[in-house]
Amino acid sequence: MSAQNINFKRINHVMITVPEGTQLQAREFYGDVMELEEISGEHPRAALWFKIGDIELHVRQEPAGPLSDRHPAFEVESLDAAKLFLQKKGVAIAYSSEIDGRQRCFFRDPFGNRFELLEHLK
C-alpha cells in the first residue's frame, strides 16, 4: 500500500445544506420541481439523497455556524492509502456516521472546506 498519493476514481456525491425546518421544501424543489429521482433509505442525519446524472446530490438541514458540513465526496481506490497519505502530510482526519457498503473519512483544507473520501466495500 503506497502513501505516495491519493488515487481518485470519480466524484461520488455533493452534499449541500438547507436551513433547519426546510426539509419538506427541499424535497419538493429537488424532487418535484427539478424532477430528480429520490434515493430511498435511512440516510445519515436524515439527509435526502437524489440521483443527479451519474452521481448523487445529498441535501441535509444544518444550523447556521462558522464551519459548514457541505462537501464534495470523492471515491478513491484505497481509503487506507488515502488516510496514510493525509496523515503523513499532517492533515487531520475526521469520521462520521457509518453507511452500509462504504468506508469513509473527512478532512478540511486550511480554509475550512470539508472533503469526504470514500471507498465502496466489495
C-alpha positions as CSV (number, residue, x, y, z in Angstrom):
1,M,0.0,0.0,0.0
2,S,1.6,3.2,-1.2
3,A,1.2,6.5,0.5
4,Q,2.6,8.5,-2.4
5,N,-0.7,10.0,-3.5
6,I,-4.4,9.6,-3.4
7,N,-5.8,7.6,-6.3
8,F,-9.1,9.3,-7.1
9,K,-11.6,7.4,-9.1
10,R,-14.5,9.8,-9.5
11,I,-16.8,12.2,-7.7
12,N,-19.4,10.3,-5.8
13,H,-21.7,13.0,-4.5
14,V,-22.0,16.6,-3.4
15,M,-23.7,17.4,-0.1
16,I,-25.4,20.7,0.2
17,T,-27.2,22.1,3.2
18,V,-30.5,23.9,3.7
19,P,-31.7,25.8,6.8
20,E,-33.3,23.9,9.6
21,G,-37.1,23.4,9.1
22,T,-36.9,23.4,5.3
23,Q,-36.6,19.7,4.5
24,L,-40.1,19.5,3.0
25,Q,-39.4,22.5,0.8
26,A,-36.1,20.9,-0.3
27,R,-37.8,17.6,-1.1
28,E,-40.4,19.4,-3.2
29,F,-37.8,21.5,-5.0
30,Y,-35.4,18.8,-5.9
31,G,-37.9,16.0,-6.3
32,D,-40.9,17.8,-7.9
33,V,-39.5,21.0,-9.5
34,M,-36.1,19.6,-10.6
35,E,-37.6,16.1,-11.1
36,L,-34.7,14.3,-9.6
37,E,-35.2,10.7,-8.5
38,E,-35.0,10.4,-4.7
39,I,-32.9,7.6,-3.3
40,S,-35.0,6.0,-0.6
41,G,-33.5,4.8,2.7
42,E,-32.5,5.9,6.1
43,H,-29.5,8.2,5.4
44,P,-27.2,9.8,8.0
45,R,-28.7,12.7,9.8
46,A,-32.0,12.3,7.9
47,A,-30.4,13.6,4.7
48,L,-32.3,13.5,1.4
49,W,-30.5,11.7,-1.4
50,F,-31.2,12.3,-5.1
51,K,-29.8,10.9,-8.3
52,I,-28.3,13.6,-10.4
53,G,-26.7,12.3,-13.6
54,D,-24.3,9.5,-12.5
55,I,-23.6,11.0,-9.1
56,E,-25.7,11.8,-6.0
57,L,-26.9,15.0,-4.5
58,H,-27.3,14.8,-0.7
59,V,-29.3,17.5,1.0
60,R,-29.3,18.0,4.7
61,Q,-30.6,20.5,7.2
62,E,-27.9,22.4,9.0
63,P,-28.0,25.2,11.6
64,A,-26.1,28.4,10.7
65,G,-22.5,28.3,12.0
66,P,-18.9,29.2,11.2
67,L,-18.0,25.8,9.6
68,S,-20.4,24.1,7.3
69,D,-20.6,20.4,6.6
70,R,-21.2,21.0,2.9
71,H,-18.7,18.9,0.9
72,P,-17.9,17.0,-2.3
73,A,-17.2,13.3,-1.8
74,F,-14.6,11.5,-3.9
75,E,-14.3,7.8,-4.4
76,V,-10.8,6.5,-4.0
77,E,-9.0,3.3,-4.9
78,S,-7.9,2.7,-1.3
79,L,-9.2,4.6,1.7
80,D,-6.4,3.2,3.8
81,A,-3.8,4.5,1.4
82,A,-5.5,7.9,1.2
83,K,-5.7,8.2,5.0
84,L,-2.0,7.3,5.3
85,F,-1.1,9.9,2.7
86,L,-3.1,12.6,4.5
87,Q,-1.6,11.6,7.9
88,K,1.9,11.8,6.5
89,K,1.1,15.3,5.3
90,G,-0.2,16.3,8.8
91,V,-3.8,16.6,7.7
92,A,-6.3,15.8,10.4
93,I,-8.8,13.1,9.6
94,A,-12.4,13.0,11.0
95,Y,-15.0,10.4,10.9
96,S,-18.8,10.5,10.9
97,S,-21.7,8.1,10.9
98,E,-21.3,4.8,9.1
99,I,-23.0,4.0,5.9
100,D,-23.6,0.4,4.8
101,G,-21.4,-0.7,1.9
102,R,-18.8,2.1,2.2
103,Q,-15.9,3.3,4.3
104,R,-15.3,7.0,4.5
105,C,-13.4,9.8,6.2
106,F,-13.4,13.5,6.1
107,F,-10.8,16.3,6.2
108,R,-10.7,20.1,5.9
109,D,-8.4,22.2,3.9
110,P,-6.7,25.2,5.6
111,F,-9.7,27.4,4.6
112,G,-12.3,25.3,6.4
113,N,-13.7,23.5,3.3
114,R,-14.8,19.9,4.1
115,F,-14.0,16.9,1.8
116,E,-15.1,13.3,2.0
117,L,-13.1,10.4,0.7
118,L,-14.9,7.0,0.4
119,E,-14.3,3.5,-0.8
120,H,-17.1,1.1,-1.7
121,L,-16.8,-2.2,0.1
122,K,-16.8,-5.2,-2.2
